[in-house]
Amino acid sequence: MAVLVYDGDCGFCQWSLRWGLRLGITCEHVAGQRADLPALGLTLADVEAAAWYVDGDRLLRGHEAIAAALRTSRYVAVRLAGRVIGSRALRPVAAPAYTWVAKHRHRLPGASEACGLPPLDVRKN
């Protein structure tokens, strides 16, 4: 089964996950700090830099991970939003928007001290 992996030390990431759950996402989710990262094909640096959606051998990072998680929602409108966010047409906007959010997460709702850590850009979108 697919799993959304997020930075469990980041308050903004936790806040965002709670919103995702309210939006009806049904995929498994786990904090990277509690996950078997090697089994998922990830490192702690990967997880501190971005959210990941792991579905077998398929690794989606950043906005693509969020889009994939939204596509698991119980609600049609949220699944549609996931399709739009993950579309090639929106990629030129969605990828930089995700990068901006990741870089400024320490200033966003739910932020914690851990959010102020500079994101590590280990893999490009």
C-alpha positions in Angstrom: 0.0 0.0 0.0 1.1 3.6 -0.7 2.4 5.8 2.1 2.9 9.5 2.5 6.1 10.2 4.4 6.5 13.6 6.1 8.9 15.4 8.4 7.5 14.4 11.8 9.7 17.0 13.6 8.1 19.9 11.6 5.0 21.5 13.1 3.9 22.8 9.7 4.2 19.3 8.2 2.1 17.9 11.0 -0.5 20.7 10.6 -0.6 20.0 6.9 -1.2 16.3 7.4 -4.1 17.1 9.8 -5.6 19.2 7.0 -5.1 16.4 4.6 -6.9 14.0 6.9 -9.8 16.5 7.2 -9.9 16.6 3.4 -10.4 12.9 3.5 -7.1 11.4 2.4 -7.0 7.7 3.0 -3.4 6.8 2.2 -1.2 5.5 4.9 1.1 8.2 6.4 4.1 8.1 8.6 6.7 10.5 10.0 10.0 9.9 8.4 11.6 9.8 11.8 9.5 6.7 12.6 9.6 5.0 9.2 11.9 2.3 7.9 13.4 4.7 5.4 15.9 2.3 3.7 12.9 -0.1 3.0 11.1 2.9 1.4 14.2 3.9 -0.6 14.6 7.2 1.3 17.0 8.8 3.7 16.4 11.1 6.7 17.8 14.0 4.6 15.1 13.2 1.9 12.3 13.4 4.4 13.6 16.6 6.0 13.7 18.3 2.6 10.3 17.3 1.3 7.2 15.1 1.6 7.3 11.8 -0.2 4.7 9.4 -1.5 6.0 5.9 -1.8 3.9 3.4 -3.9 6.0 0.3 -4.4 9.1 1.4 -6.4 7.5 4.7 -7.3 8.8 7.6 -5.3 7.0 11.0 -5.7 8.5 14.1 -4.1 7.2 17.5 -3.1 4.1 18.7 -4.9 3.7 15.3 -6.7 3.6 13.6 -3.3 0.9 15.9 -2.0 -1.1 15.5 -5.3 -0.9 11.7 -5.0 -2.1 11.8 -1.4 -5.0 14.1 -2.3 -6.0 11.7 -5.0 -6.7 9.1 -2.3 -9.4 11.3 -0.7 -12.9 10.1 0.0 -14.1 13.4 -1.6 -14.4 13.8 -5.4 -13.4 17.5 -5.3 -10.3 16.8 -3.3 -9.3 13.9 -5.7 -9.8 16.3 -8.6 -7.6 18.9 -6.9 -4.9 16.3 -6.6 -5.2 15.5 -10.3 -4.9 19.2 -11.1 -1.9 19.8 -8.8 -0.1 16.8 -10.2 -0.8 17.6 -13.8 2.0 18.5 -16.3 0.1 21.7 -17.1 0.4 22.9 -13.5 3.9 21.6 -12.8 5.6 25.0 -13.7 3.6 26.6 -10.9 3.1 23.7 -8.4 6.8 22.7 -8.2 8.1 26.2 -7.4 5.2 26.8 -5.1 6.0 23.6 -3.1 9.7 24.6 -3.0 8.7 28.1 -1.7 6.5 26.6 1.0 9.2 24.2 2.1 11.7 27.0 2.3 9.4 29.3 4.3 7.6 26.7 6.4 9.0 28.2 9.6 6.7 31.2 8.9 3.6 29.3 8.1 0.7 28.1 10.3 1.6 25.4 12.8 5.3 26.0 12.5 7.6 24.7 15.2 11.3 25.3 15.9 12.2 22.3 13.7 10.6 24.0 10.8 13.3 26.7 10.9 15.9 24.1 9.8 17.0 24.9 6.3 15.4 22.3 3.9 18.0 20.1 2.3 17.7 20.0 -1.5 18.9 16.4 -2.0 16.6 15.7 -5.0 15.2 18.2 -7.5 11.5 18.2 -8.3 
